[in-house]
Amino acid sequence: MTATAPPAVPAPRPNRRPGIPGATNVDHVAYTVPDLEQAVAFFTEVAGAELIYREGPVQDPHGDRMHRWLGVHPGAVAHIAMLRLGPVTNLELFEYDAPDQNRTLPANSDWGGHHLAIHVTDIDAAVEYLRRQPGVQLLGEARTVPDGPIAGNRWIYFRTPWGMQMELVQASAGLPYETTTGVRRYGPAAAQGTGHPAPSGT
């Protein structure tokens, strides 16, 4: 009678969440704009961002590094600005000049559609402020989410003077999704330009 060896027990795998090794946080979000000066002025003077630095022109007139490194036309030229928007967001703005440039901004429903949302503590005051800003287009009035995982939140979409889509959000305390998971959305954070947390319950 021949003894059969017991099946091999797999070695325990490290207990870690899936994801990019060493990743810690979102470093920045970036948008391409038609006029960098206009966009920097809007985000600093209207949205309250701080300009960190500018760079450019970024180009490779005798090679194809723009295509290999950035996925754009080899003859593309970029000017860049990096801003700090609130306590956790670095905002990078690009102005490109490229032979094959598509100058149509995508709708939210298009591939590549996007918007940038800013949390506020008083959405009615924020809406009235934006209503007075030249070129800003508000899409209706502030609405309250009636049901679902974020019921109670208030929100409104708006467009910048060059047509970029943005949103204001006023978060409600104790959102319904919090009863189903221990994972939480980030925020509300401290008000921009202060070390004070946003009021609770807003």
C-alpha positions as CSV (number, residue, x, y, z in Angstrom):
1,M,0.0,0.0,0.0
2,T,1.4,3.4,-1.1
3,A,0.9,6.5,1.0
4,T,-0.4,9.5,-0.8
5,A,1.1,12.8,0.1
6,P,-1.4,15.4,1.3
7,P,-2.2,18.2,-1.1
8,A,0.2,21.2,-0.9
9,V,-1.2,24.1,1.0
10,P,-0.8,27.4,-0.9
11,A,1.4,29.9,0.9
12,P,-0.7,32.8,2.4
13,R,-0.9,35.8,0.2
14,P,-0.1,39.2,1.6
15,N,-3.2,40.8,2.9
16,R,-3.4,44.0,0.8
17,R,-6.0,45.8,-1.2
18,P,-5.6,45.7,-5.0
19,G,-4.2,48.7,-6.7
20,I,-1.1,50.4,-8.0
21,P,1.9,49.5,-5.7
22,G,2.9,52.5,-3.6
23,A,0.0,54.7,-4.6
24,T,-0.9,57.2,-1.9
25,N,-3.3,59.8,-3.4
26,V,-4.5,61.6,-6.5
27,D,-1.7,64.0,-7.3
28,H,-3.6,66.4,-9.6
29,V,-6.5,66.7,-12.0
30,A,-5.8,68.4,-15.4
31,Y,-7.9,70.1,-18.1
32,T,-7.0,71.5,-21.5
33,V,-8.4,75.0,-22.0
34,P,-8.6,77.2,-25.0
35,D,-7.0,80.3,-23.3
36,L,-4.6,79.7,-20.4
37,E,-4.7,83.3,-19.2
38,Q,-8.5,83.3,-19.1
39,A,-8.6,80.0,-17.2
40,V,-6.0,81.0,-14.7
41,A,-7.8,84.3,-14.1
42,F,-11.1,82.5,-13.6
43,F,-9.8,79.9,-11.2
44,T,-7.8,82.4,-9.1
45,E,-10.2,85.4,-9.2
46,V,-13.5,83.6,-9.2
47,A,-13.0,80.1,-7.8
48,G,-10.3,81.1,-5.2
49,A,-7.4,79.0,-6.4
50,E,-3.8,80.0,-5.9
51,L,-1.3,79.9,-8.8
52,I,1.7,77.7,-8.0
53,Y,3.8,77.9,-11.2
54,R,3.7,78.1,-15.0
55,E,5.9,76.3,-17.5
56,G,6.3,76.3,-21.3
57,P,6.5,76.2,-24.1
58,V,6.7,72.4,-23.8
59,Q,7.5,71.1,-27.3
60,D,9.9,69.0,-29.4
61,P,10.2,70.9,-32.8
62,H,12.7,68.3,-34.2
63,G,11.4,65.1,-32.8
64,D,8.4,63.1,-31.7
65,R,8.6,63.2,-27.9
66,M,5.3,65.0,-27.6
67,H,3.6,62.1,-29.3
68,R,5.6,59.4,-27.4
69,W,5.4,61.0,-24.0
70,L,2.0,62.8,-24.1
71,G,0.1,61.1,-26.8
72,V,-0.4,64.3,-28.8
73,H,0.6,65.4,-32.3
74,P,4.5,65.6,-32.6
75,G,4.2,69.3,-33.5
76,A,2.0,70.2,-30.5
77,V,3.1,73.0,-28.2
78,A,1.8,73.3,-24.6
79,H,1.8,76.0,-22.0
80,I,1.0,74.8,-18.5
81,A,-0.1,76.3,-15.2
82,M,-0.4,74.5,-11.9
83,L,-2.8,75.8,-9.2
84,R,-3.9,74.8,-5.7
85,L,-7.7,74.6,-5.5
86,G,-8.8,74.1,-1.9
87,P,-7.0,71.9,0.7
88,V,-6.6,68.7,-1.4
89,T,-6.7,69.5,-5.1
90,N,-3.8,70.4,-7.4
91,L,-5.3,71.7,-10.7
92,E,-3.2,71.6,-13.8
93,L,-4.3,73.6,-16.8
94,F,-2.9,73.1,-20.4
95,E,-3.2,75.3,-23.4
96,Y,-2.2,73.4,-26.5
97,D,-1.5,74.5,-30.1
98,A,-1.6,71.4,-32.3
99,P,-2.2,70.8,-36.0
100,D,-4.9,68.2,-35.4
101,Q,-6.6,69.9,-32.4
102,N,-10.3,69.3,-31.9
103,R,-11.7,72.5,-30.5
104,T,-15.1,71.2,-29.6
105,L,-15.7,70.8,-25.8
106,P,-17.3,67.4,-25.0
107,A,-20.8,67.3,-23.5
108,N,-21.2,65.3,-20.3
109,S,-22.7,62.4,-22.3
110,D,-19.7,62.3,-24.8
111,W,-16.7,60.0,-24.3
112,G,-14.2,62.2,-22.4
113,G,-17.0,64.2,-20.9
114,H,-16.1,65.6,-17.5
115,H,-16.9,68.1,-14.8
116,L,-15.1,69.5,-11.8
117,A,-17.2,69.7,-8.6
118,I,-16.6,72.1,-5.7
119,H,-18.2,71.6,-2.2
120,V,-19.7,74.7,-0.6
121,T,-21.3,75.2,2.8
122,D,-24.1,77.5,1.5
123,I,-25.1,76.7,-2.1
124,D,-27.7,79.5,-2.3
125,A,-25.0,82.1,-1.5
126,A,-22.6,80.4,-3.9
127,V,-25.2,80.4,-6.7
128,E,-25.9,84.1,-6.2
129,Y,-22.1,84.8,-6.3
130,L,-21.7,82.9,-9.6
131,R,-24.7,84.6,-11.0
132,R,-22.8,87.9,-10.8
133,Q,-19.7,86.6,-12.5
134,P,-19.3,87.6,-16.2
135,G,-19.6,84.8,-18.6
136,V,-20.7,82.1,-16.1
137,Q,-23.7,80.1,-17.2
138,L,-25.8,78.5,-14.4
139,L,-27.8,75.5,-15.6
140,G,-31.1,76.1,-13.8
141,E,-31.4,76.4,-10.0
142,A,-29.9,74.4,-7.1
143,R,-31.7,71.1,-6.6
144,T,-32.0,68.6,-3.8
145,V,-31.3,64.9,-4.5
146,P,-34.7,63.3,-3.5
147,D,-33.7,59.7,-3.0
148,G,-30.8,57.1,-3.4
149,P,-27.4,56.9,-1.8
150,I,-26.8,60.7,-1.6
151,A,-30.4,61.8,-0.8
152,G,-30.3,65.3,0.8
153,N,-27.3,66.6,-1.1
154,R,-27.9,69.9,-3.0
155,W,-26.3,70.6,-6.4
156,I,-26.2,72.7,-9.5
157,Y,-24.1,72.5,-12.7
158,F,-22.6,75.6,-14.3
159,R,-20.3,76.5,-17.2
160,T,-17.2,78.7,-17.1
161,P,-16.8,81.5,-19.6
162,W,-15.1,79.1,-22.0
163,G,-17.6,76.4,-21.6
164,M,-15.9,74.0,-19.1
165,Q,-18.5,72.1,-17.0
166,M,-18.4,72.5,-13.3
167,E,-20.7,71.7,-10.3
168,L,-21.4,73.1,-6.9
169,V,-22.3,70.5,-4.2
170,Q,-23.6,71.1,-0.6
171,A,-23.4,67.8,1.2
172,S,-26.0,66.7,3.7
173,A,-25.1,65.0,7.0
174,G,-25.7,61.3,7.4
175,L,-26.1,60.3,3.8
176,P,-28.0,57.0,3.2
177,Y,-25.1,55.2,1.6
178,E,-23.3,55.4,4.9
179,T,-25.6,52.7,6.4
180,T,-24.4,50.2,3.8
181,T,-20.6,50.5,3.8
182,G,-17.7,51.7,6.0
183,V,-16.2,53.5,3.0
184,R,-16.8,57.3,3.0
185,R,-16.6,60.0,0.4
186,Y,-13.9,62.6,1.2
187,G,-15.1,65.9,2.7
188,P,-16.4,68.4,3.5
189,A,-12.9,69.9,4.1
190,A,-11.8,73.2,5.6
191,A,-13.0,76.3,3.8
192,Q,-10.5,77.5,1.2
193,G,-7.9,79.8,2.6
194,T,-8.6,78.9,6.3
195,G,-7.6,76.3,8.7
196,H,-11.1,75.9,10.0
197,P,-13.3,72.9,9.2
198,A,-16.5,73.4,7.3
199,P,-19.6,73.5,9.6
200,S,-21.0,70.1,10.3
201,G,-24.5,69.2,9.1
202,T,-24.3,71.1,5.8
